[in-house]
């Protein structure tokens, strides 16, 4: 992955808070990257290239509840909203009634 593209991703999608060990797990960060690529019109690079870019930018690793996280990272911007919305479970998966049933009840 071109370093300047990864730097653009970091700048547009993340805030780094140096004084905390809270952070973001790798799957979430890659999911955010995928959302950003779609919105920015950038071709998504493979995970291996993404991991290389993380190393090149010296992002700090930490531990949270026994899991490795990229410490201090917080999502911001349109790609963060897109990632959160697209990652949300559908209502029916949470045990609610089928939407068709709800519309029939309203009629």
Secondary structure by P-SEA (a helix, b strand, c coil): ccaaaaaaaaaacccccccccccccaaaaaaaaaaaaaaacbbbbcaaaaaaaaaaabbbbbbccccccccccccccaaaaaaaaaacccccccccccaaaaaaaac
